[in-house]
Amino acid sequence: MKILNQLRALSTSLSLMILALGFSVFGFVSLIDKSDSTISAFSAENAYSLIGSGFSILVGATFLVAAVSFRKGRSGSESLIQQIDFNLI
């Protein structure tokens, strides 16, 4: 049962990290990729691209915070469980 819980925690952490990386890369690529250099810096297309890139990077950062807090919460609860003396029960 302990191995199953560890595997579940590992897969959840890995999934959150992959989502964070994917959204961040997607945001940075759409921010960097300017194939048509004739687009004005103040055009609506450029503004929508910047807004979409910003939201994508923000979602990636949110998934990264979720992954880190999930890992910290799991390690804290596991150390708390290890400190419990089951002979008292």
Backbone torsions as a table, in degrees:
resi	resn	phi	psi	omega
1	MET	NA	-36.0	-179.8
2	LYS	-66.8	-38.9	179.1
3	ILE	-66.1	-38.5	178.0
4	LEU	-63.2	-41.8	177.9
5	ASN	-66.6	-39.1	177.5
6	GLN	-65.8	-39.8	177.9
7	LEU	-65.7	-40.0	178.0
8	ARG	-64.6	-42.0	179.0
9	ALA	-66.5	-39.8	178.6
10	LEU	-65.0	-44.0	-179.1
11	SER	-67.9	-35.5	177.2
12	THR	-66.7	-44.9	178.8
13	SER	-63.0	-43.3	179.7
14	LEU	-64.8	-40.6	178.1
15	SER	-63.6	-42.7	178.7
16	LEU	-65.3	-38.4	178.5
17	MET	-67.9	-39.0	178.3
18	ILE	-65.5	-41.3	176.9
19	LEU	-63.4	-42.1	178.8
20	ALA	-62.1	-45.3	-179.8
21	LEU	-65.6	-42.9	-178.5
22	GLY	-63.4	-47.7	179.9
23	PHE	-66.3	-38.1	179.8
24	SER	-67.0	-44.4	178.7
25	VAL	-63.8	-42.4	178.1
26	PHE	-59.6	-40.8	178.9
27	GLY	-67.3	-43.4	-179.3
28	PHE	-70.2	-35.7	179.5
29	VAL	-66.9	-43.7	179.3
30	SER	-71.3	-22.8	176.1
31	LEU	-76.5	-38.9	-176.9
32	ILE	-82.8	-37.2	-173.3
33	ASP	-70.8	101.4	174.8
34	LYS	-124.2	80.5	-174.4
35	SER	-71.5	-29.3	179.8
36	ASP	-103.7	105.0	-174.8
37	SER	-79.8	-3.4	-179.5
38	THR	-85.7	-2.8	179.5
39	ILE	-73.1	131.6	179.6
40	SER	-68.3	151.3	179.8
41	ALA	-68.9	-20.3	-177.3
42	PHE	-106.8	18.4	-179.3
43	SER	-78.9	160.2	179.2
44	ALA	-66.4	-35.5	179.3
45	GLU	-62.9	-41.3	178.7
46	ASN	-68.6	-38.2	179.4
47	ALA	-65.4	-43.5	178.8
48	TYR	-65.0	-36.4	177.9
49	SER	-65.1	-42.5	178.5
50	LEU	-66.4	-40.2	178.7
51	ILE	-65.2	-45.6	178.6
52	GLY	-63.2	-40.8	177.8
53	SER	-64.5	-41.8	179.2
54	GLY	-63.0	-43.9	178.6
55	PHE	-65.6	-38.3	179.4
56	SER	-65.2	-42.3	178.1
57	ILE	-66.7	-37.3	177.9
58	LEU	-64.6	-41.5	176.9
59	VAL	-65.1	-40.5	176.5
60	GLY	-61.7	-41.4	177.9
61	ALA	-66.2	-35.7	178.0
62	THR	-64.6	-43.9	176.7
63	PHE	-64.4	-35.8	178.0
64	LEU	-65.4	-43.1	177.5
65	VAL	-63.3	-40.1	178.3
66	ALA	-63.8	-40.0	179.6
67	ALA	-66.0	-43.2	-179.4
68	VAL	-67.0	-43.7	-179.6
69	SER	-68.7	-32.4	176.2
70	PHE	-64.6	-44.2	-179.9
71	ARG	-65.9	-41.8	179.5
72	LYS	-65.5	-41.4	179.7
73	GLY	-65.5	-39.2	178.8
74	ARG	-67.5	-43.3	-178.5
75	SER	-69.5	-34.0	177.6
76	GLY	-68.7	-40.5	179.7
77	SER	-71.7	-33.6	178.1
78	GLU	-68.4	-38.7	178.7
79	SER	-69.8	-32.0	177.3
80	LEU	-68.2	-39.8	179.1
81	ILE	-66.6	-36.2	-179.9
82	GLN	-68.2	-25.2	-178.7
83	GLN	-81.6	-15.5	-177.6
84	ILE	-72.3	133.4	176.9
85	ASP	-94.0	107.4	-175.7
86	PHE	-76.4	-9.5	177.1
87	ASN	-72.4	-19.1	179.9
88	LEU	-75.6	-21.3	-176.1
89	ILE	-81.2	NA	NA
